[in-house]
Each structure stands twice: as C-alpha cells, then as structure tokens.
Amino acid sequence: MTPQSPYESPRPETLAVFTAWAAARHPDRPALRFREAGGGWATVTYAELRETVRRTARGLLALGIGAGDRVAILAETRPEWTYAHFACLAAGAVVVPVYPTAGDEEATWVLADSAAKAVICEGPAEAARVEGLRGDLPELAHVLLMTGESPDGSAVPLADLAVRGESVPLDELRARSAAVRPGDDAELVYTSGTTGPPKGCRLTHGNMGAVQDATLNLIEGGPGDRTYLYLPLAHLLAQLIQFSTLLYGGELCYFGGRIEDVVGELAEAQPTHLPSVPRLFEKVYSVVRSLAEAAEGGGERFDAAVAVGVLAADGQLPPERQSEYEAADASLFSLVRAAFGGRLRWALTGGAPIDPAILDFLRACGIQVFEGYGMTESAGVISLNHPGAVRYGTVGRPVSGCEVKIAYDEEVLARGPMIFPGYHANAQGTSEALDADGWLHTGDLGALDADGYLTITGRKKDLIITSAGKNLTPSHVERVIERARVVSHAVMVGDRRPYPVALITVDAEETAGRDAGEVRELVRAAVEAANAEVSRPARIRGFAVLPRDFSVERGELTPTLKVRRKAILERYAAEIEGLYR
C-alpha cells in the first residue's frame, strides 16, 4: 500500500520560492541539525533557514548576479552548502555544483564551460585554489567564502555578503524569485565523465519538481523525521533528499565532516531516513559478520539468524520458531539497529548494485534498504523500490510519470517530465542522448520483468567482445567478485582478447596483518567462486592484484566512485600484457 502524501498542499512551483514556502508551513520546526565547533549539535528552524537564504540571496543581487547567471558551489556537505544553494535559486541564478575532489583540470573545465560568474567556496584553501585558476576563467568575477577569511581579502565571506545585501530591498528579491518559471534552468550539473570531459546537464525547476511529484508520496516521512546526510551535495541524489526532507517538514542532519566518523555518528544522530552508497552497508555487514565468525561455529549461527530474521521480516515466521527469532533479535539484530541510531526505518541506495545477502541481513535486522536507479540526465530518478512495491535484486518500477522501455539492443530508454532538455553548449551530445521522440538513451543495459520491475545488467559502452566473438558484460562478473570482503574493486579486461582477465584491488582493512601470499589466495578464492556462477566464456582466466586501491585523486574513480575504465586500462597496460603473456 502506498503511504499517504506527506505534505498537505501542492509543492512550490519552483525552487526559487522553496524556503519561503517551507517556512510558511513549518516556521518553528527544526530544519537543519549540525555539529558545532565544541562538538555538540545545533539546530536551525525553517524560519531561520528562510532568513539566512534571503540575506545571502540579497547579497548576490548586490554583487550584480542576474537571472540566469551561473554560480558554482565548491564545498563539502555542510549547512552553508544548503544556504548557498537556495540563495542562488532564490536569486534566479543557475547552480553549478563542483566536487571538492575534482582535480584542477576538471574544476577548470566545469567553471570555464559553465561561464560561472561567481564561485562559493568552503574555505580559504578552496578560494586560493580557484584564484590560482583565474587565468583560465575569463567570466569569473567573484569568489565567496562559506567559512574563514582569505589572507589577501580577495574572497568575500558570506557574512560580509549578507551585509552588502541590506542595500537590496526584500521586495526586489521576492520579485526576482517570483519571475522564475518551471522551464528555467535551476542547475547545470556536470556528469562524472568516465569517458571524456564532463558534460553539463541542464536541469530545470520543472525537472526537479517532477521528481518530487513522482517520489514524495512513496517516502514515509513527515515532521519529526530526521535524514542523516553524508553524501556529497554536489551529487544530485543528496540534493533530491535535501528537497524531499524539507518538503515534508523533516530535519536534515549533516555529518560532522569526517567520513570515517559516519558509523559512530549514526548512533548519536538517530535518523529515521538514510540515503547512502552501498559501501556503508557493506562495511557494517563485513564488521558484524567478521565478529560472528571469530567464534567457533559463528558463521553458521550468523547465517541461521539471518534466515530466521528474513522469515520474520516477510511475515512468514512459523510460531515454533518465534523463540529462535527473539534470541537472534536480542543478541544481534537489536545491536545493529542501535548502531544505526535505533530509529532508522527507510534507507535508500543507488549508484552501484548491492549484494542481496547484505539486503537480507539488514532486512532481518528490521532495516529496509531500497534500491533505486537514475542518472543526472533524468534529474536523478527513473525507477525506485519503496515500501509499497519492492523486489530485491531489481532497481524497482519506473516512478509515476516516467516511461521506460528496453531497446532492441537491451539499452534502457526513459521518457517523462524529469528528463533534461539537453547538454549545455553541446548539440551533438544532446542529439546522441535524446532522440526525436524524447526518449533518453541511458547507455545502461537492462530488462523489465512481467511486473514492470527494472534490472540493470551493465553499461553499453563497457561491453566486451572477445577475439572469439563472445559478447561479455563485465559488470556482472565484477559484482560477483566484489562480493568477497577482501576485494574492493574488480575490473574485467578482454576486449578483442582471447579470454577475460581481471585487475583487482583489495580492502585495506580486510587485509591488514596478512602477507601478500595469503591475500592472493583469498582473491583467488573470490575469483573461483565468481567463475562458478558465470558462463564459461565469462570466466576469469587470470588476475593481477594491484598494489593500491583506485582513487579519485589519481583519476581512476569519478567523484561518485564509479570506475574510470579507460584510465585504468591505460595505467595498468603492462600488468594486462603480463597476464596475457
């Protein structure tokens, strides 16, 4: 059964009036929660959020930021990101998110291609970095600071910007916000660029609103609920969660800034909603299972506990096994729920597939994790599992208003009001992504089952054709190998080669204290287990364990942690040749 709508009146027509709309409905409720310098938690009400956004937006108008001007945000996830985001939208500007992990080349490309007029930086270090790129950014007029002060005074702190904004009448800002229409661009979001320079996806206020219309009634939430946010706000998923939480009157709780503290903070933050990449859930599962396996027979007892927990979660627990379930809940499941804060009832993951065994484990603990699917070009969402309709192993059914079909070559095509109008200054890229009938060619391979649930099977561009003419989808084999806790990444190689091999990196925590020979044997076992599950042509015939994990900084991963396959194949060409020798 689909839950009731979590908001009583229609959403705001555009994001330009979002905070004013939300404050009118929940003025005194907590909107934002974040760490203070002393370590405690501070809260900001909806009314206070609106006022901060207004002051910042009036400051932007005082700087001369006009309707349609691009303003970039270069910062980690923090409340000031949200202030800056909504202030830009209220001023009628177009937001250009920039990942803090982006290298100078990528950052320069995004800022130059978007013709950003201003950049809002997290602190002096980021501002100094942007100043160093100014020679390649002729359109850049202003550098602003969320925190701290620039040593040379070239960057303007947001606090000073707000003072400048006092010269701008509030009615002028209101008029600017009211003039924004659903068809106007809200953001220019650059794709991760796994195969070339990032492309700027134009997303309109209407695109963003269509996603909220399609998904908000699927999310059980309302005032009193709390979303813990550690994903980068430069990524569209985090932004969509931000919008939905504030639409239904919930509270956004920001992580403290250190990714290694996330698991510990969850217990303290006590969220009801948690958007995450699969890695967090994989880590929790790995730690709990390792602790269980440390005791004699612990692995078998762990598996038995999960099995009885899944029966209970599915409402199929036989009465004679009730005591078995209660014992498992007291000794295991309740501890896991407590690690997530004790209130978590809705978790969302996407971007990469998650092992069904991990989903079963969390479901047994009373924590449902829903997988979804989307891309920047679809404003973040195409399909979604949710409490009213879930099928594990799929990415859910297409959301309301979004049509999905599978092309003759198995590519997933999508059409609807959330699909972007095109790439910025890139007519060729737009024509390749959108056909004449408005269908978005996602580049992903997939299938729809009889009940309309979508499964993603791989990337069209990643398809491997061996010298024997066998078509192989590397993502399937890679996912199976990566189920092993010792493996962090697996990259299948074999295009125009006689058979497939793999480049493998290992998890530093799982391999700590083990010698190289032992690690190699663990990897060998993972590869052999994967080979037992796949067709004969797809079996890995050789592998190399690389000396270090892939990283964003070295260009091997995108900011959203997707593998840059081309870069890896080029960097490790010698290792690949060695495998075929």
VMD Tcl script that draws the C-alpha trace (Angstrom):
set ca {
  {0.00 0.00 0.00}
  {1.34 3.41 -0.96}
  {1.66 5.74 2.06}
  {-0.38 8.92 2.26}
  {1.05 12.17 0.90}
  {3.46 13.61 3.47}
  {2.62 17.21 2.55}
  {-0.86 18.71 2.60}
  {-0.64 21.38 -0.08}
  {0.96 21.43 -3.54}
  {4.73 21.83 -3.68}
  {6.15 25.23 -4.61}
  {6.06 25.92 -8.33}
  {9.83 26.46 -8.47}
  {12.81 26.01 -6.17}
  {13.28 29.79 -6.17}
  {10.48 30.11 -3.57}
  {11.20 26.81 -1.81}
  {12.44 28.04 1.58}
  {9.73 30.72 1.83}
  {7.11 28.06 1.05}
  {8.51 25.64 3.65}
  {8.89 28.32 6.36}
  {5.27 29.38 5.93}
  {4.21 25.82 6.82}
  {6.77 24.83 9.49}
  {8.24 28.09 10.83}
  {9.32 26.85 14.27}
  {10.20 23.26 13.43}
  {13.88 22.28 13.21}
  {15.03 22.21 9.59}
  {18.81 21.70 9.88}
  {20.94 19.99 12.51}
  {24.74 20.08 12.51}
  {27.87 19.84 14.64}
  {29.04 22.96 16.45}
  {32.72 23.74 16.98}
  {32.51 22.37 20.52}
  {31.17 19.03 19.36}
  {27.52 19.47 20.30}
  {24.57 19.69 17.93}
  {22.96 22.96 16.82}
  {19.59 23.36 15.09}
  {18.17 25.88 12.64}
  {14.41 26.33 12.27}
  {12.59 26.67 8.96}
  {12.06 30.38 9.64}
  {15.76 30.86 10.37}
  {16.68 28.95 7.20}
  {14.47 31.26 5.16}
  {16.04 34.38 6.67}
  {19.61 33.17 6.08}
  {18.75 32.30 2.48}
  {17.16 35.70 1.96}
  {20.15 37.59 3.34}
  {22.56 35.61 1.16}
  {20.36 35.96 -1.94}
  {20.07 39.74 -1.47}
  {23.86 39.81 -1.21}
  {24.11 38.03 -4.56}
  {21.83 40.62 -6.09}
  {24.04 43.35 -4.61}
  {27.05 41.75 -6.34}
  {25.24 42.03 -9.65}
  {24.28 38.35 -10.07}
  {21.50 38.38 -12.63}
  {18.74 35.95 -13.54}
  {20.28 33.01 -15.38}
  {23.86 33.75 -14.26}
  {25.82 30.67 -13.21}
  {27.10 30.45 -9.65}
  {29.31 27.49 -8.72}
  {29.49 25.87 -5.27}
  {32.77 24.18 -4.29}
  {32.42 22.65 -0.83}
  {31.82 19.51 1.19}
  {28.35 18.73 2.54}
  {27.57 21.25 5.27}
  {24.69 23.62 6.16}
  {26.35 26.51 4.30}
  {26.03 24.45 1.10}
  {22.27 24.42 1.63}
  {22.17 28.17 2.38}
  {24.17 28.93 -0.76}
  {22.12 26.52 -2.88}
  {18.74 28.00 -2.02}
  {20.09 31.58 -2.11}
  {21.30 31.12 -5.69}
  {17.96 29.65 -6.72}
  {16.04 32.45 -4.97}
  {18.16 35.00 -6.87}
  {17.19 33.33 -10.15}
  {20.74 32.09 -10.71}
  {21.75 28.66 -12.03}
  {23.69 26.49 -9.57}
  {26.82 24.70 -10.80}
  {27.95 22.07 -8.25}
  {31.68 21.28 -8.24}
  {33.06 18.25 -6.38}
  {35.74 19.19 -3.84}
  {37.64 16.09 -5.01}
  {37.74 17.27 -8.63}
  {41.26 17.88 -9.92}
  {42.34 21.27 -11.23}
  {41.81 20.22 -14.83}
  {38.23 19.10 -14.19}
  {37.41 22.09 -11.97}
  {38.75 24.49 -14.59}
  {36.71 22.77 -17.29}
  {33.46 22.97 -15.29}
  {33.93 26.61 -14.27}
  {35.00 27.70 -17.75}
  {32.44 25.67 -19.72}
  {29.61 26.92 -17.50}
  {30.93 30.51 -17.65}
  {30.45 30.75 -13.88}
  {30.23 34.37 -12.74}
  {30.88 33.52 -9.07}
  {32.21 30.61 -7.03}
  {31.12 29.99 -3.44}
  {33.99 28.14 -1.74}
  {34.05 26.22 1.52}
  {37.10 27.96 2.96}
  {40.33 29.83 2.24}
  {42.09 26.77 0.80}
  {39.39 26.25 -1.84}
  {39.27 30.00 -2.56}
  {43.04 30.10 -3.08}
  {42.76 27.16 -5.43}
  {40.13 28.95 -7.52}
  {42.23 32.12 -7.54}
  {45.06 30.05 -8.99}
  {42.79 29.05 -11.89}
  {41.54 32.58 -12.66}
  {43.76 32.94 -15.72}
  {41.64 30.30 -17.47}
  {38.30 31.68 -16.21}
  {37.58 34.96 -18.03}
  {33.92 35.06 -16.89}
  {34.69 34.64 -13.18}
  {34.03 37.89 -11.31}
  {33.59 36.90 -7.64}
  {34.98 34.35 -5.20}
  {32.94 33.94 -1.99}
  {33.73 32.14 1.26}
  {31.48 30.00 3.46}
  {33.93 29.94 6.35}
  {37.10 31.81 7.35}
  {38.72 34.74 5.57}
  {41.10 34.90 2.63}
  {44.56 36.21 3.61}
  {44.64 38.74 0.77}
  {41.00 39.77 1.08}
  {40.18 38.74 -2.49}
  {37.35 36.40 -1.42}
  {34.22 37.77 0.22}
  {32.86 35.88 3.29}
  {29.14 35.11 3.11}
  {28.66 37.08 6.35}
  {30.02 40.20 4.61}
  {27.92 39.41 1.56}
  {24.80 39.48 3.74}
  {25.74 42.96 4.97}
  {26.05 44.14 1.37}
  {22.63 42.67 0.71}
  {20.97 45.02 3.18}
  {21.02 47.64 0.44}
  {18.73 45.47 -1.70}
  {15.01 45.72 -0.79}
  {13.39 42.42 0.14}
  {10.66 43.09 -2.42}
  {13.30 43.15 -5.16}
  {14.39 39.64 -4.17}
  {10.76 38.48 -3.98}
  {10.16 39.81 -7.48}
  {13.26 38.02 -8.79}
  {12.14 34.73 -7.20}
  {8.58 35.06 -8.45}
  {9.80 35.67 -12.00}
  {11.45 32.23 -12.20}
  {9.39 29.77 -14.27}
  {9.36 25.93 -14.20}
  {11.03 25.79 -17.62}
  {14.01 27.88 -16.48}
  {17.32 26.17 -15.71}
  {17.87 25.55 -11.99}
  {21.20 23.74 -12.19}
  {23.97 22.88 -14.55}
  {25.23 19.55 -13.22}
  {28.32 18.09 -14.84}
  {28.42 14.34 -15.39}
  {31.24 12.34 -13.87}
  {32.99 11.94 -17.18}
  {34.08 8.27 -17.25}
  {34.94 8.52 -20.97}
  {35.83 12.17 -21.58}
  {35.32 15.73 -20.36}
  {32.25 16.15 -18.16}
  {29.09 17.31 -19.94}
  {26.89 19.95 -18.33}
  {23.36 18.64 -17.86}
  {20.75 21.39 -17.86}
  {18.12 20.65 -15.24}
  {15.08 22.87 -14.98}
  {12.94 23.76 -11.98}
  {10.25 21.65 -13.67}
  {12.57 18.63 -13.92}
  {13.29 18.83 -10.19}
  {9.62 19.30 -9.36}
  {8.63 16.31 -11.47}
  {10.94 14.08 -9.40}
  {9.35 15.31 -6.18}
  {5.86 14.72 -7.61}
  {6.86 11.20 -8.64}
  {8.61 10.13 -5.43}
  {7.45 12.04 -2.38}
  {4.27 10.02 -1.89}
  {6.45 6.89 -1.88}
  {8.51 8.11 1.07}
  {7.07 7.64 4.54}
  {8.07 10.87 6.25}
  {6.86 13.99 7.98}
  {7.59 16.44 10.81}
  {9.70 14.78 13.49}
  {11.57 12.62 11.00}
  {15.30 13.13 10.52}
  {17.52 12.46 7.50}
  {21.25 11.90 8.09}
  {23.19 13.34 5.17}
  {26.81 12.49 4.45}
  {26.63 12.10 0.67}
  {28.20 15.00 -1.27}
  {25.65 17.72 -2.02}
  {27.47 18.17 -5.32}
  {25.71 14.90 -6.26}
  {22.10 15.07 -7.38}
  {20.89 12.27 -5.09}
  {21.89 14.22 -1.97}
  {20.16 17.32 -3.33}
  {16.94 15.41 -4.03}
  {16.97 14.02 -0.50}
  {17.51 17.57 0.78}
  {14.48 18.81 -1.14}
  {12.18 15.95 -0.13}
  {13.12 16.14 3.57}
  {12.34 19.86 3.72}
  {9.17 19.44 1.65}
  {7.59 17.10 4.19}
  {8.78 19.13 7.17}
  {11.58 16.84 8.32}
  {15.02 17.67 9.67}
  {18.30 17.45 7.75}
  {21.16 16.24 9.95}
  {24.62 16.87 8.45}
  {27.57 14.62 9.16}
  {30.47 16.13 11.07}
  {32.79 16.29 8.07}
  {34.87 13.12 8.58}
  {33.73 10.14 6.55}
  {35.40 7.74 9.00}
  {33.09 9.02 11.76}
  {29.84 8.29 9.93}
  {29.07 4.95 11.57}
  {29.70 6.37 15.04}
  {27.62 9.47 14.32}
  {24.62 7.45 13.17}
  {24.07 6.11 16.69}
  {24.13 9.66 18.02}
  {22.10 11.31 15.25}
  {19.28 8.70 15.43}
  {17.98 9.25 11.89}
  {14.75 7.85 10.51}
  {15.96 8.19 6.91}
  {19.39 7.39 5.48}
  {20.48 7.85 1.85}
  {23.77 6.08 1.22}
  {26.05 4.41 -1.25}
  {26.27 0.61 -0.86}
  {29.74 0.84 0.70}
  {28.41 1.91 4.11}
  {26.07 -1.06 4.33}
  {28.80 -3.37 3.06}
  {31.14 -2.15 5.81}
  {28.57 -2.73 8.55}
  {27.81 -6.20 7.23}
  {31.51 -7.05 6.95}
  {32.28 -5.97 10.51}
  {29.31 -7.81 12.04}
  {29.97 -11.00 10.10}
  {33.68 -10.93 10.93}
  {32.87 -10.63 14.63}
  {30.44 -13.52 14.37}
  {32.92 -15.73 12.51}
  {35.56 -15.15 15.18}
  {33.70 -17.57 17.46}
  {33.62 -21.30 16.75}
  {30.65 -22.08 14.54}
  {29.82 -18.38 14.46}
  {29.45 -18.21 10.70}
  {26.78 -20.92 10.65}
  {24.94 -19.34 13.58}
  {25.05 -15.96 11.82}
  {23.54 -17.42 8.63}
  {20.83 -19.19 10.63}
  {19.96 -15.99 12.48}
  {19.66 -14.03 9.23}
  {17.46 -16.75 7.72}
  {15.02 -16.66 10.62}
  {15.12 -12.85 10.60}
  {14.16 -12.75 6.91}
  {11.21 -15.04 7.60}
  {10.05 -12.66 10.32}
  {10.53 -9.62 8.08}
  {8.44 -11.27 5.36}
  {5.69 -12.26 7.81}
  {6.38 -15.96 7.26}
  {7.86 -16.91 10.64}
  {6.38 -20.22 11.92}
  {5.12 -19.96 15.51}
  {7.51 -22.70 16.62}
  {10.48 -20.53 15.57}
  {9.38 -17.40 17.43}
  {11.74 -18.02 20.35}
  {14.63 -18.56 17.90}
  {13.88 -15.20 16.32}
  {13.64 -13.44 19.68}
  {17.03 -14.82 20.71}
  {18.59 -13.63 17.42}
  {16.96 -10.24 17.83}
  {18.28 -9.80 21.37}
  {21.83 -10.93 20.59}
  {22.29 -9.49 17.07}
  {19.50 -7.60 15.32}
  {18.81 -5.09 18.08}
  {22.53 -4.24 18.27}
  {22.64 -3.48 14.55}
  {19.53 -1.29 14.80}
  {21.17 0.56 17.69}
  {24.31 1.13 15.57}
  {22.09 2.97 13.07}
  {20.53 5.03 15.86}
  {17.58 2.83 16.72}
  {15.00 4.77 14.66}
  {16.02 4.02 11.08}
  {13.11 2.77 9.00}
  {13.87 3.98 5.47}
  {17.25 3.69 3.74}
  {17.95 4.36 0.09}
  {20.90 3.29 -2.00}
  {21.87 3.69 -5.63}
  {24.75 4.32 -7.99}
  {26.04 0.75 -7.71}
  {24.38 -2.61 -7.07}
  {24.35 -4.04 -3.58}
  {24.82 -7.71 -2.68}
  {21.42 -9.35 -1.98}
  {22.98 -11.06 1.07}
  {23.55 -7.63 2.62}
  {19.96 -6.60 1.93}
  {18.73 -9.82 3.58}
  {20.94 -9.18 6.62}
  {19.65 -5.63 7.09}
  {16.05 -6.69 6.47}
  {16.45 -9.37 9.12}
  {17.62 -6.62 11.49}
  {14.48 -4.60 10.76}
  {16.13 -2.13 8.38}
  {14.77 -1.96 4.84}
  {17.14 -0.70 2.18}
  {15.54 0.31 -1.09}
  {17.49 0.37 -4.34}
  {16.73 2.97 -6.97}
  {18.03 3.95 -10.39}
  {18.52 7.22 -12.19}
  {21.08 9.45 -13.79}
  {21.85 13.15 -13.92}
  {20.04 13.41 -17.26}
  {16.84 12.14 -15.59}
  {17.15 14.59 -12.67}
  {18.34 11.67 -10.56}
  {15.42 9.23 -10.67}
  {13.95 6.76 -13.17}
  {12.84 3.84 -11.00}
  {12.60 3.11 -7.30}
  {11.83 0.32 -4.85}
  {9.69 1.60 -1.97}
  {7.54 0.24 0.88}
  {4.55 -0.13 -1.42}
  {6.40 -2.09 -4.11}
  {9.76 -3.74 -3.62}
  {11.51 -6.58 -5.42}
  {15.04 -7.27 -4.20}
  {17.60 -7.69 -6.96}
  {15.91 -5.01 -9.07}
  {16.01 -1.21 -9.02}
  {12.25 -1.03 -8.71}
  {9.47 0.05 -11.01}
  {9.56 3.28 -13.05}
  {8.26 6.16 -10.94}
  {4.99 7.89 -11.80}
  {5.22 9.93 -14.98}
  {8.36 8.15 -16.22}
  {8.06 5.72 -19.12}
  {10.72 3.04 -19.54}
  {11.28 0.67 -22.43}
  {14.07 -1.66 -23.50}
  {15.53 -1.08 -26.96}
  {16.40 -3.84 -29.41}
  {20.00 -3.87 -28.16}
  {18.83 -4.05 -24.50}
  {19.57 -0.37 -23.78}
  {17.28 1.23 -21.18}
  {15.31 4.18 -22.59}
  {13.33 6.63 -20.42}
  {10.88 9.45 -21.14}
  {8.98 11.88 -18.91}
  {8.89 15.34 -17.33}
  {12.04 14.66 -15.28}
  {14.20 14.13 -18.39}
  {16.60 17.01 -19.02}
  {16.26 19.34 -22.03}
  {19.85 18.77 -23.12}
  {23.53 19.46 -22.50}
  {24.89 22.97 -22.18}
  {26.55 24.15 -25.41}
  {26.73 20.60 -26.73}
  {24.23 19.99 -29.51}
  {25.90 16.78 -30.67}
  {25.87 15.28 -27.18}
  {22.23 16.25 -26.77}
  {21.21 14.61 -30.07}
  {23.04 11.43 -29.04}
  {21.29 11.32 -25.65}
  {17.77 12.36 -26.69}
  {16.02 11.02 -29.78}
  {13.33 12.81 -31.77}
  {10.55 11.28 -29.65}
  {12.02 12.49 -26.37}
  {13.47 9.16 -25.23}
  {16.63 9.39 -23.15}
  {19.20 6.79 -24.21}
  {20.71 5.96 -20.83}
  {23.68 3.91 -22.03}
  {22.73 1.24 -19.50}
  {21.67 -2.29 -20.42}
  {18.68 -3.73 -18.63}
  {15.48 -5.75 -18.59}
  {11.89 -5.32 -17.41}
  {10.16 -8.31 -15.83}
  {6.49 -9.20 -16.20}
  {5.56 -6.99 -13.24}
  {7.42 -3.95 -14.53}
  {10.48 -4.15 -12.25}
  {13.71 -2.96 -13.86}
  {17.04 -4.75 -13.60}
  {20.27 -3.09 -14.78}
  {22.67 -5.60 -16.30}
  {25.58 -3.45 -17.45}
  {26.85 -0.47 -19.42}
  {26.51 -0.45 -23.19}
  {29.94 1.16 -23.68}
  {31.59 -1.37 -21.37}
  {30.52 -4.38 -23.45}
  {33.49 -6.68 -24.11}
  {33.73 -8.64 -27.36}
  {36.44 -11.29 -27.23}
  {38.51 -12.29 -30.26}
  {36.30 -15.37 -30.43}
  {33.26 -13.12 -30.92}
  {31.74 -13.66 -27.47}
  {29.83 -10.68 -26.04}
  {30.50 -10.27 -22.31}
  {29.03 -7.79 -19.80}
  {31.85 -7.09 -17.33}
  {29.71 -5.53 -14.58}
  {28.05 -8.84 -13.72}
  {31.34 -10.70 -13.26}
  {32.86 -7.74 -11.40}
  {29.93 -7.55 -8.96}
  {30.21 -11.25 -8.13}
  {33.96 -10.96 -7.43}
  {33.40 -7.84 -5.32}
  {31.06 -9.74 -3.01}
  {34.19 -11.06 -1.31}
  {35.03 -8.81 1.64}
  {38.71 -8.86 0.72}
  {38.03 -7.28 -2.71}
  {37.38 -3.55 -3.09}
  {37.32 -3.31 -6.92}
  {37.43 -5.74 -9.82}
  {37.89 -4.62 -13.43}
  {37.34 -7.20 -16.15}
  {39.57 -6.98 -19.26}
  {39.17 -8.88 -22.50}
  {38.00 -6.75 -25.42}
  {39.47 -8.24 -28.63}
  {41.43 -10.69 -26.47}
  {41.10 -14.48 -26.43}
  {39.63 -14.65 -22.91}
  {38.90 -12.34 -19.95}
  {41.29 -11.48 -17.11}
  {40.84 -9.11 -14.17}
  {42.60 -6.30 -12.34}
  {41.76 -6.47 -8.64}
  {42.31 -4.15 -5.69}
  {41.88 -5.23 -2.09}
  {40.29 -3.72 1.00}
  {42.97 -2.32 3.31}
  {41.05 -3.13 6.50}
  {40.27 -6.70 5.46}
  {43.89 -7.41 4.51}
  {45.59 -5.69 7.45}
  {48.14 -8.04 9.03}
  {48.03 -10.57 6.17}
  {51.02 -11.32 3.97}
  {50.90 -11.00 0.19}
  {50.62 -14.74 -0.38}
  {47.61 -15.07 1.91}
  {45.91 -12.08 0.29}
  {46.44 -13.56 -3.17}
  {44.89 -16.85 -2.10}
  {41.84 -15.01 -0.72}
  {41.49 -13.17 -4.03}
  {41.92 -16.44 -5.93}
  {39.08 -17.95 -3.91}
  {36.87 -14.96 -4.75}
  {37.63 -15.31 -8.46}
  {36.98 -19.06 -8.41}
  {33.67 -18.50 -6.60}
  {32.67 -15.98 -9.27}
  {33.71 -18.30 -12.10}
  {31.37 -20.95 -10.71}
  {28.43 -18.58 -11.17}
  {29.03 -17.26 -14.68}
  {29.05 -18.73 -18.17}
  {32.21 -20.40 -19.44}
  {33.22 -17.56 -21.85}
  {32.93 -15.02 -19.00}
  {35.18 -16.92 -16.57}
  {38.30 -15.07 -15.45}
  {41.42 -16.94 -16.61}
  {43.99 -14.78 -14.83}
  {44.14 -11.87 -12.43}
  {46.56 -9.30 -11.03}
  {46.33 -7.90 -7.50}
  {47.24 -4.23 -7.79}
  {49.45 -2.63 -5.13}
  {46.91 0.03 -4.11}
  {43.22 0.77 -4.35}
  {41.78 3.04 -7.02}
  {41.26 6.70 -6.08}
  {39.52 9.84 -7.25}
  {42.72 11.86 -6.89}
  {44.61 9.69 -9.40}
  {41.75 9.84 -11.89}
  {40.81 6.15 -11.54}
  {37.40 6.85 -9.98}
  {34.84 9.55 -10.68}
  {33.75 11.78 -7.77}
  {30.76 9.42 -7.39}
  {33.22 6.50 -7.12}
  {32.46 4.93 -10.50}
  {35.42 3.23 -12.14}
  {37.06 5.14 -14.99}
  {37.68 2.03 -17.03}
  {39.66 3.67 -19.82}
  {42.06 5.37 -17.40}
  {42.65 2.12 -15.52}
  {43.29 0.10 -18.68}
  {45.84 2.69 -19.80}
  {47.57 2.97 -16.42}
  {47.90 -0.78 -15.93}
  {48.62 -1.76 -19.54}
  {51.86 -3.52 -18.53}
  {50.08 -5.67 -15.94}
  {47.43 -6.59 -18.51}
  {50.04 -7.60 -21.08}
  {51.74 -9.68 -18.41}
  {48.51 -11.61 -17.78}
  {48.20 -12.48 -21.46}
  {51.86 -13.48 -21.79}
}
mol new
graphics top color blue
foreach p $ca { graphics top sphere $p radius 0.5 }
foreach p [lrange $ca 0 end-1] q [lrange $ca 1 end] { graphics top cylinder $p $q radius 0.2 }
display resetview
